């Protein structure tokens, strides 16, 4: 049995590259969605806390959206 991994296809990186979104992006996006839900329920403090995490961990677009939503909570 030949177990040479150098010949294995590089498919592991393809899903993130194909969709442009990776697991980290998805996690941050879920936090952003949760913050919106908190806002809709009237829990501004909960929304603020989660939006701060999005600003810390998200990409530039997620950070900009989170900042805009955070500004609207004041």
C-alpha positions as CSV (number, residue, x, y, z in Angstrom):
1,X,0.0,0.0,0.0
2,X,1.4,3.4,-1.0
3,X,0.4,6.0,1.5
4,X,2.3,8.9,0.0
5,X,0.3,12.0,0.9
6,X,2.1,14.1,-1.6
7,X,0.0,12.6,-4.3
8,X,-3.3,13.2,-2.5
9,X,-5.6,15.8,-4.1
10,X,-5.7,19.2,-2.4
11,X,-9.5,19.2,-2.1
12,X,-9.5,20.1,1.6
13,X,-8.9,23.8,0.8
14,X,-11.3,24.0,-2.0
15,X,-14.6,24.4,-0.1
16,X,-13.5,27.6,1.6
17,X,-11.9,29.0,-1.6
18,X,-14.9,28.1,-3.7
19,X,-17.5,29.8,-1.5
20,X,-15.2,32.5,-0.2
21,X,-16.4,31.9,3.3
22,X,-14.7,29.7,5.9
23,X,-15.8,28.3,9.2
24,X,-14.5,31.3,11.2
25,X,-16.5,33.6,9.0
26,X,-19.6,31.5,9.5
27,X,-19.1,31.5,13.3
28,X,-18.8,35.3,13.4
29,X,-21.8,35.6,11.1
30,X,-23.9,33.5,13.5
31,X,-22.9,35.9,16.3
32,X,-24.0,38.8,14.2
33,X,-27.3,37.1,13.5
34,X,-27.7,36.4,17.2
35,X,-27.0,40.1,18.0
36,X,-29.8,41.1,15.6
37,X,-32.2,38.7,17.4
38,X,-31.3,40.1,20.7
39,X,-31.9,43.6,19.4
40,X,-35.3,42.6,18.0
41,X,-36.2,41.1,21.5
42,X,-35.3,44.4,23.1
43,X,-32.1,43.1,24.8
44,X,-29.8,45.9,23.8
45,X,-27.1,45.0,26.4
46,X,-26.9,41.4,25.1
47,X,-26.8,42.7,21.5
48,X,-24.0,45.1,22.3
49,X,-21.9,42.4,24.0
50,X,-22.1,40.1,21.0
51,X,-21.5,43.0,18.5
52,X,-18.3,43.8,20.4
53,X,-17.2,40.2,19.7
54,X,-18.1,40.5,16.0
55,X,-16.0,43.7,15.8
56,X,-13.1,42.0,17.4
57,X,-13.3,38.7,15.4
58,X,-15.0,39.6,12.1
59,X,-13.7,40.5,8.7
60,X,-13.9,44.1,7.5
61,X,-17.4,43.8,6.2
62,X,-18.7,42.1,9.4
63,X,-17.0,44.7,11.5
64,X,-18.6,47.6,9.5
65,X,-22.1,46.1,9.8
66,X,-21.6,45.4,13.5
67,X,-20.4,49.0,14.2
68,X,-23.4,50.4,12.3
69,X,-25.8,48.2,14.3
70,X,-24.0,49.1,17.5
71,X,-24.4,52.8,16.7
72,X,-28.1,52.3,16.1
73,X,-28.6,50.8,19.6
74,X,-27.6,54.0,21.4
